[in-house]
Amino acid sequence: MKRYRLLTKEELDAVRPEFVRYLASEGLAADDWKEKLAHHPEEVQECLEEFSQRFWEGATSAIKCIEHTPSEGDVWMFQFEETEALLIRCVRRGDDITWSQGGKKFEQEARGQEIFQLLEQGAKPFDPERFKACHEEMKAATSPGR
């Protein structure tokens, strides 16, 4: 079972220098690649699958925090550690703000897949300092006496 999808043509074009370095690391010069494209589509597919796998593993391992906004006023912020993700959710409806928090544990090798699934749903990486600031805002808003 594949853990990640193939990069689209547009995504591959955007990381062309990395793909060229990958091909070189596999011993494929530009002429060799053109030959594969013309006569060995199954080998081209294998190269694209391997590069996509490496790309997504590298990209997801670098992400610490990710934000998903499934609808206006509903923001889910995740902070990823090695074997768990912490969640802060903020729902804004006019002047009414509702905070909630939670978490999820997973195997270390599943971390990238968890992040990848959120990216595929439209989530975007963001700065861990922003997660920390939102967590402090949530604690202040939900503390007794407020």
Beta strands, then each sheet from edge to edge (+ up, - down):
strand 1: 65-71
strand 2: 74-80
strand 3: 84-93
strand 4: 96-105
strand 5: 124-125
sheet 1: 4+ 3- 2+ 1- 5+
end
